[in-house]
Amino acid sequence: MQSRLTKIIELAVPVIAAPMAGGPTTPAMVSAAARAGSLGFLAAGYKTAPAMAEQIHIVRSEGVSFGVNLFAPNPVPVDVAAFHRYAEIIQGEADRYGIDLTAGEPIEDDDQWHDKIAVLLADPVPVVSFTFGVPDRAMITALRGVGTVVVQTVTSAAEALAASAAGVDVLAVQAAAAGGHSGTLTPHDPPPAVPLAELVSQIRAAVALPLIAAGGIAEASGVLAVVSAGADAVMVGTVLLRTDEAGTSSTHRAALTDPNRSETVVTHAFTGRPARALRNTFIDRYEDLAPYGYPALHHLTIALRRAAAAADDPDRLHLWAGTGYRHAMAEPVGQVLTRLVTSL
Ligand SMILES: Cc1cc2nc3c(=O)[nH]c(=O)nc-3n(C[C@H](O)[C@H](O)[C@H](O)COP(=O)(O)O)c2cc1C
């Protein structure tokens, strides 16, 4: 069942800990996944290159294998006038924290892409994964050349073919049920929502690469379904958000168990790129008014979101979560991963 993948990544437990940038993924989560016989990914997104290197150092010193996940550049440039209009519209939310959102110009940075790649080429890690964009073939070849396995997140068969043509080793197939940002290559026009098992079958028919399936997996029966559809392994994020090793904020943890938070929705109101989150006031008020624009909207709203987290204000915070959030329990990472393989 796992042969295609285990030829290149050792996995006794084929349920992988997904990278979750912005706090939830910690070196402790990644080490715990490895000690459970699986694999974890450090989340380098939003971090500086030195901060990424520091986390690599911590996990490496534990003597375990691991992956590192990067946001590959695929910018969604914002319309500057629409950006300023949106800043004015959401300023009312920031007033309560004494924050001015209206003074700045859009920031269109690349998340220190080249510096991070330079670190990963100079000091190679076992596995690197990319989301948001597909790096060019030369960069993928360079990483493979230093012995790194390259994984690419895809959300459709067309994206799978593009990633395969660029020379990656493994695909992370992400369905629309997934928590956090979609890895879609076309954020303005994401592929239609298709159940994960169906997406895996479509991609299995299109490419021969090993597939890691992610999005909405919360129980052992879901793991069995996507493996039966052709996945070589599974990846979970949301069900790890309340684990002992996660760095998830207390406001986010509490929202995941709040009976009043009864659904997740896809929103671009916080960051300008589609992401699945627990529905809250900010999304209800601004989803229809927000322009697309990543990373400009991420930078626009970050101070407000930090203030909201510090003030325990879940209605102004991006509460990333996939559809399986009710199954996120407060327990060790290893226990979650090993429970999920019990039907295989
Ligand atoms: C809080 C959170 C943060 C995430 N951050 C990242 C990230 O930095 N990079 C990435 O490739 N995927 C990220 N994801 C998506 C996961 O890698 C994975 O695709 C998803 O969690 C799988 O679906 P599930 O949440 O339903 O298990 C994030 C997901 C969550 C819930």
The ligand as an SDF file (V2000), in Angstrom:
LIG
                    3D

 31 33  0  0  0  0  0  0  0  0999 V2000
   -3.7200   26.3380   11.1740 C   0  0  0  0  0  0  0  0  0  0  0  0
   -3.2920   25.7970    9.8480 C   0  0  0  0  0  0  0  0  0  0  0  0
   -2.1450   26.3110    9.2410 C   0  0  0  0  0  0  0  0  0  0  0  0
   -1.7140   25.7980    8.0130 C   0  0  0  0  0  0  0  0  0  0  0  0
   -0.5510   26.2640    7.4720 N   0  0  0  0  0  0  0  0  0  0  0  0
   -0.0420   25.6770    6.3530 C   0  0  0  0  0  0  0  0  0  0  0  0
    1.2540   26.0010    5.8820 C   0  0  0  0  0  0  0  0  0  0  0  0
    1.9720   26.8050    6.4630 O   0  0  0  0  0  0  0  0  0  0  0  0
    1.6950   25.3860    4.7500 N   0  0  0  0  0  0  0  0  0  0  0  0
    0.9520   24.4350    4.1000 C   0  0  0  0  0  0  0  0  0  0  0  0
    1.4050   23.9000    3.0920 O   0  0  0  0  0  0  0  0  0  0  0  0
   -0.2760   24.0980    4.5360 N   0  0  0  0  0  0  0  0  0  0  0  0
   -0.7710   24.6850    5.6460 C   0  0  0  0  0  0  0  0  0  0  0  0
   -1.9960   24.2770    6.1440 N   0  0  0  0  0  0  0  0  0  0  0  0
   -2.7280   23.2110    5.4270 C   0  0  0  0  0  0  0  0  0  0  0  0
   -2.2100   21.8510    5.8840 C   0  0  0  0  0  0  0  0  0  0  0  0
   -0.9140   21.6420    5.4120 O   0  0  0  0  0  0  0  0  0  0  0  0
   -3.0870   20.6980    5.3870 C   0  0  0  0  0  0  0  0  0  0  0  0
   -3.2390   20.7610    3.9860 O   0  0  0  0  0  0  0  0  0  0  0  0
   -4.4510   20.6950    6.0390 C   0  0  0  0  0  0  0  0  0  0  0  0
   -4.3550   20.9640    7.4010 O   0  0  0  0  0  0  0  0  0  0  0  0
   -5.1150   19.3480    5.8280 C   0  0  0  0  0  0  0  0  0  0  0  0
   -6.4900   19.4070    6.1080 O   0  0  0  0  0  0  0  0  0  0  0  0
   -7.0970   19.2500    7.5940 P   0  0  0  0  0  0  0  0  0  0  0  0
   -6.7640   20.5340    8.2650 O   0  0  0  0  0  0  0  0  0  0  0  0
   -8.5500   19.0850    7.3510 O   0  0  0  0  0  0  0  0  0  0  0  0
   -6.4270   18.0800    8.2390 O   0  0  0  0  0  0  0  0  0  0  0  0
   -2.4510   24.7810    7.3630 C   0  0  0  0  0  0  0  0  0  0  0  0
   -3.6110   24.2730    7.9830 C   0  0  0  0  0  0  0  0  0  0  0  0
   -4.0120   24.7510    9.2180 C   0  0  0  0  0  0  0  0  0  0  0  0
   -5.2310   24.1570    9.8640 C   0  0  0  0  0  0  0  0  0  0  0  0
  1  2  1  0
  2  3  1  0
  2 30  2  0
  3  4  2  0
  4  5  1  0
  4 28  1  0
  5  6  2  0
  6  7  1  0
  6 13  1  0
  7  8  2  0
  7  9  1  0
  9 10  1  0
 10 11  2  0
 10 12  1  0
 12 13  2  0
 13 14  1  0
 14 15  1  0
 14 28  1  0
 15 16  1  0
 16 17  1  0
 16 18  1  0
 18 19  1  0
 18 20  1  0
 20 21  1  0
 20 22  1  0
 22 23  1  0
 23 24  1  0
 24 25  2  0
 24 26  1  0
 24 27  1  0
 28 29  2  0
 29 30  1  0
 30 31  1  0
M  END
$$$$
